[in-house]
């Protein structure tokens, strides 16, 4: 291996691979991409399990965007399968339409209704809060206390181990409330997943240029003394980069339990799922008030894979500690104050770029991370 590179890139997820592809193919730069995991793609990794079912290894990744630039860029490496990401919520012993919409209201009142009636109901039940300051306020200001407690309060407690009023308004504010029958989980115009899977898309990025070298199952610190590079691109946890000098930043972690079911078991579930070959009636079912897990995902609904069996994934939020995977930066004012100290130090670095969810300590969607990487490329391309 040539141990001289223009860029040492830490992390083989969206941030690292987008930058490696752009810098190598567009600027002729050599890039060494290093990742501690045994695979590319970071948390967006998908793979076929031992039963032949394509699963998302680290939880479901629902790609969506309103940016033609980001869509067109990723389309260089994948074709798309268009998907409406529909989910349900299990509460009071039954499945509810979610996010909240007119169908949900009809379930609540037990009869057909209209958009006008539902809008009047919300106007009557919502709490008058002009500028919501936290996640509890942002929901009760839209739907009132009953629907907040049915669908949001306990789910948020499980997910973050924090009361919604301790969390930034953006956490629950990400979830739409609609008075029409639009039951799509997401708002964005373009909603799809790579037709051959995320791994194939990332693989094409890596193979786009011979100037990209990949080193897996390796901590970047192990190669620092042996690699000569001009610029470092870092997409890992920023507090880890600085050896936790201002203390470890708080994150939430996750544990996943995979269960596979064969044809006979799925036949028995048919009255529940309503779909032959599936375990549950929707791709994702939230469990706000029952069980220790927050949701069950059956990604086969989205991938369209034709197989007789299926795999479901139960998702358990967990406290983060060093040695576990940091999935979500904690969206609290205290955590942001602590992060700002790291950010100020990072901004003073001359030959280091911090890119991605963990390096910038933000809860970003996949398209936002791609957009951040493309913006960083514009900054670096003339260096």
Steps between C-alpha positions, in 0.01 A plus 500: 500500500621850415523664840487853363153643449344836441220418742464271798126445543375358829172318455357306205143623534318756289730788594829323438403319182336800334811708563734222389305457176484872423861579587636206302281511189465877471836622628731202453582482871616185678285398795548243774168415666534333841220346705493291816212290370532204266273653235438822312189715536508580870157476662334490156649156440256239370568131444334166438459308822551126525138446395548695176302807609646843427511687832622836622765403751485811716135592484286615207641763266221676315660715234318817402589846374364818347836575337533412129876551536531230767262264321683539170838450665405172667329388179848473349543188715153351532160461349207558733195320627234758582344442842236661718626438851177410676501418870248417770493548875385232745304652788200394709513152348471596133686645203457872438575702189810708562616775470176653621263573212130488419504119499635507857223735609237271350645214703480720809134598457395167345325641193568674167596866523624794297811717487297794627373309804847371585649849467236635739575216744869587498426869541293418807741253661840652426682705761561862405880531495622763258866394495550138621825463691523122525365177352204477737390852417541454125259204500235620751492832315386306192286211626441541875567268791302185405675428171834613642475245780371225270771525236791722607572526871607146588659431163725801553578394857611158375694636205696767685467410869396863536159659548385677181508834682875449549561460128531756224178575313652364179497141632123451489456789260643279225177297498222654287141556614247500215126563477464318166540126429868519409646224721855513365757512775719754322442835328772502235414486130750226413462188714685187389762242584784376280345226287795264548561606860724751673804274495502485120475877482793548738698232319464691172628814672809320624561343158454829316872577512827309545616796708276386788655253740294334771622371835236331719513358853758767580505794738646799316736565790671171417615635163582860588871431535517307174291726274607831354198715416422864433150528642290297747125455455342373821143368533520329838397638842672834547548446874685176423728685258605731782533215752195624690699797629177689583324187618312230308207638304165331574348273235226241480583151385289217360470125517339299220332161525443322168232231464435297186171331411430238237198439273294300750549755776407781263181320398401500865572875518301581187191613691720751688727618218229503234771427243618159387865444581523774763510494880344842565265727306751780435871549451530659845281471806567730795441379856472818709340352811562123496819293511860613548563546127392813317421348163499189285621538142435256217704662225380247242193726459731766357756293311235301312710187535317190382565219746284263702646595836555832674714661769378751755719721717409613850676821601599561863643842596780481753719728703828576330833425658848490356542185294142499368387654173398868531188519283332825593648823639286602798289803401518699823625849577763366740640262239518780243686721744757225554530434127567868427835470678601219265361688200707809577812290522414323176439828317855605585650196323669587170524161329208311652138486383226378735208361300194291587256441783750402768773745405257794507281359778174549311203278420524501120310299241698315235440761230618774736823312562552458125433871454752585772763282333438659160530846656828400663625377163436846354718646774779250448506458123726795430755421767 
